[in-house]
Amino acid sequence: MTGHVLVLNQDYSALTVCSVERAVVLVHLQKVHVVESVPGQYIRSPSTHLPWPSIVRLKSYARVPFKRVMLSRRNILKRDRHTCQYCGAKDRLTIDHVLPKSRGGRDTWENLAAACVACNNRKGDRTPEEANMTLAREPFRPSYVMFLRDFAGAVKDTWKPYLFLG
């Protein structure tokens, strides 16, 4: 039973992604409804015959505090798709402070970008404008739904309406 299942709150907002095994347990415990299943695939046992879940929805609303994506090197690289934001290289990546720390630049989503070692050294202790370098896109704080979507790799077409991508 390999794969991922999108878990929705009672109001159909995306909560998380779990394994198929976990989703089957939640269905068996009657904690969730199966919203979408994989056509033609089933989970069978001697006593049960369940559809293979793709999307499940909680039966009761779960209050979840506002979820923020933690600022980390790994998450910055993930946000920037493991690509240097100056030249587009995909190897030997580091994290660059757009406004250098020596000039008051802070460790924030809006000031950190993925950069290859060569571009980071070329930029040095300058701003991108001073170094005559342009960012492919401005750094931004990603949403939780964006990371939820990227967690499972390629987004299934059935998930898109629930992740606001349809």
N, C-alpha and C positions, 0 to 999 in steps of 0.2 A: 504494500500500500504506500506508494510514493506519490508525492505531489503536494500541492498547496491548496488551501481552501480559504476563501475570503469570509471573514466573520463580520456580520453587520449587527449594529445595535437594533433595538426594537423599532426605532424610527428610520431604519434603513441607512444610517450613516456608517461609514467604514470604521471598524474598530481595530482589527488586526488581521494577520494572516496566520493560519495554523496548519498543522499537518493533517492529512486525510485521516490518520488514526485518531487524532484528538477530536476531529469533527464527528467521526463515527461514535466515539464515546459520548459526546454531547448529545447526539441524536438519540442514542440508546437510553441515556438518562433523562430524555425528554426536556432538555434545557434549550434546544434550538429547533427551528423548523428548517427543512431543506428548501431553499428558494430556487436554486438551479442545480441540476445534476448533469453529469457527463452522459450524453446519450449512449445507450447500449452497454454501459458498464455498471456492474452491480457488485456489492459486497455480500457474499453468501456464507452462511454457516448452516449447520444442520437444522437450526430452529428459526433463522431469520433470513430475509432477502431484502436488502436495503439498496436504494439507488446510490451511486458513487457521487458524493457531494462535491460541488464546485463553489457554491455560495450558501452559507447558512445564516439565519437570523435569530438572535436571542428572543426567547418568549417574553422575558421581562426586561425592562429598561435598565441598563447599567450606567450609573452616574460615573462619568470619567472626567477628571480634571483636564483642563486644556493641555494637550500634549505638545511638548516642544522637542525638536530634534537637538540632541546634545552636540555641542561644538567639539569636534575632534578632528584630528588629521585625516582619519579614515572617512569621515562623513564629508569633509571638504573635497577630498578626491572623488568621492562618489557623486557629490553635487556637480562637480566640474567634469564628470564622465571620464576620469583618469586621463585628462588631456591638458597639456600646457595651455594656459589662457593667453599666452603671448605668441607662440609659434605653432601650436597644434601638435607638438611631439607627444608621444605616449609612453616614453621610457625615461628612467632616472628622474622621477618627479619629486619635488619638494613643495613646501608651502611658502608663499611669498606674502609679505605684508605690503599691500598696495601703498599705504602711507607708512613709511618705515617707522619702526619702534623708536628710533633715536629722535624722531620728530613728533612723537606723541601718538603714533599709530597704536591702536589697541588690538587685542585678540578678539575680534568680533566677526560674525558671518560676513558683514559688509566690507571688511578690510582684509580678508584673507582669500587668496586664490591659489590654485594649483599652478606650478611653474616648473619647467625642467631646470636642471642645475645650470645649464649654459645661460638661459634667459635670466634666472635669478642672480647669477654672478654679473651678467651684463648690466642689469638694472641697478644692482648695488644698493647704495644708501640714498636713492633718488626716487621721486615719484615717476609713474609711467610717462607723464608728459615731459618731465625733465630728461628722461632717458630716451625720448623719442620712440616709445613703444606703446602699442595700443592693446587693450584687453579685448579678447574675443567677445566677452560679455561682462557686464558689471557684476561683482559678487553680490549675492542676496541671501536672505534667510529663507531656507526651504521650508515648505509646509510639511506637516506630518503625513498627509495623504500622498505627497510626492515620494517620500521615503517608503511608505507602505507599498506603493505601486512598484517601486524599484526593487524592493526586497525579494519579490517573487520572480524577478527576471522579466521575461516577456509577459505582458499583460494579456490575459485571456479576453477575447471579445465580449464574453458574457459579463466580465467584471467592469468594463468601461463605464456603463451608466452609473454605477455605484461609486466610482472613483472620479466622477465629473470629467470624463474624457470622451464621452460619447457625443 
